[in-house]
């Protein structure tokens, strides 16, 4: 059978633009679609500054920190991404996301439409506003290839209650991006919800009928996680940072932003004065001064390590070193870092935000608490630390859930089946 030819449109991919959840998702997606036999054209933005290396590698090969590794049937096409004055770093501010990002989506989508017209693409897969130009062509009847749209975390629409983590002006700033995402959804043959619990949010925000909505979760490369670090690496990184091997270690991972709720975790830990623990956070971001103040207020500075940015190896070594993974986010999409912790068999304490309830099953893989509730988070952490004998079984249950529902071979096959059905194969 002739391989399916798919165009993947994204504003960012790991190895070219950073190492956040979206970036890693796209890099893994294109490699695993390639590994399942698809011919992939990745359309993304030109990297700022000198371009990192782009190399060929089979799916499952451990990635390096500064290269984009692709399958043998994948090509990369780049289009300009022009940041407006005062918009900040590319893709990192509300202003940038509501100006430069949709304009990039117009360019990228038009590039995909040209490939479709030339007979080079069977179906188009767009993430966020990156396919806006293709959506416009579809709505005018000028683009024939089926279009699958993945809005990802819907961050531009706020949390489940429509708020923006204490920043109401964000809602106004995101109006142009919201319009772009709704345009993409209206033109798509299928719209993806990355978790079952997000289906109502996708329906409400994007006005998508159930007949066009499908659930395809974000996935985790379990083999890669296993190769990047094991138990010995966890012990090694503890020793390197002067941590006792038996001391309970709480790990959080993510960009230091207001919506990640790290200040709430600091407040919660300030209440656990009679319990031994250490907290390590991996990640950097603009909200670090606020987080440091919250740590000072909680008087927990001597028990906290802010590790900042780190390598893939060290990140996964920290997963192995952790006693418990904590994700205190105020609002969330699918949460790749939670899946990574589950891949390393770690029990999880997280908030009931975004797609987390599909992964963190209370009493089975961990605990869930309301977003922003420091008292409830402190209580859940206390319960977890009081039950150390239960944590390994919860971690194993998390790994089993990841293998069954969130492993890349399972998810890539699901996506290819949807594309093949739309193409008529």
C-alpha positions, 0 to 999 in steps of 0.5 A: 500500500502506498504510504500516507503522506501527511503534513504536520504544522506546528509553530515549534518542535524540540531541537529547533525551538526549545524543549517544552511539552508542545515541542517534545510532542511534535518531535516525537509525533513526526518520528513515530508517524514516520516509524509507522510508515507515513511520509511526513512533511513538517512545516514549522518556523525558522529557528531564531539564530543559528539553526541546530542540527537536523539528523535522521534517527529511528523512532525510539533513539534517544534524542540529543538536547540540541538536535532534531532527530527525524525518521528517514521519510520525513522532511522539514520545511520552514516559513518565517515567524516575524515577532512584532516590537515589544511582543517579547520572545517568540511564542512566549507572550500573550501579545506574540501569541495573538499577533505573530503566531496567527500570521505564521499560521497563515503562512504555514497553512498556505504552504501546506495548501500549495503542497496539497495542490501539487499532489504531494500531501494526502491529509493535513494535521495542524496544531493550534493556530499553525494551520490557519492559512489551510483552514481559510483555504478549506472554508473557501473550498480551495483545499481538498485534502482532509484536515485534522485539527489539534487545539492542544491545551486550549490555554488561550481560553483559560482554565475550566472556569474561563479564568487565566490564573489571576490575570483577567487581561489575558482574556482580552489579549487572547481574543485574536488567537481564540478567533484563529483557533475557532477558524481552524476548528470550523474548517476541520474534518476532525477536531482532537481532544487530547483527553476524555475529560477535555471533550466538553471544553473543546465542544464549548470553546470551539463549538465542535459537534460530537460527530467531528470530535475524536479523542487522541491523547498526547503520548509518551515515548516509554522506550526513550524514558527507559533509556534516558535514566534508571534507578542508578541515575536517580541515586547518582543525581541525589548524591551529586546534590547532597541529598540523602538516598532515603529522604522523601523527595518531591519533584515538580517539572515545568516552566516557571509561570503563574499558571503552573501553580508552583507558588501554591505548592510552596504555600502547601509545603510551608504547612508540612513542618513536621514531615521530612521532605525535600522539593526539587523543581526542574524548569525555568521561567519569568515567574521565578522571582515570585516563586522565590518570594513564596518559598521565603514566605513559607520559610522552606528555602533550606529544603528546596532546590530550584534546578532550572533548565537541565539536560534530558538525562538529568531530567529523567534522573530526577524522575528516578530520584523522586519519591513522589511527583507533584503537578500543582498547575492551575490550568493544563492541557494534557501534561507530558511531564506527568506522563513522564513521571508515570513512565518512571513509575512514580505516584503523582499528586496533581490538580484536577486541571485539564487532562490530568484526571485521565491520568491520575486516578485517585487511590490507584495512580495518585491523588487529585486536588482542586487547583489553587487550593494550598490546604488540600494540596498540603493534605494530599502530600501529607497522606502520600508521605504517610504511606510510603509503602503504597507509593511503588504500587501506585507507580507501577499502576501509572506505568501500566496505564501509560503503556495501555493508553498513552504509548506512542505506537498506540497513539500514532496508529490511532491517528493514522487510522483516522487519517486513512479513513478520511482519505478513503483507504 
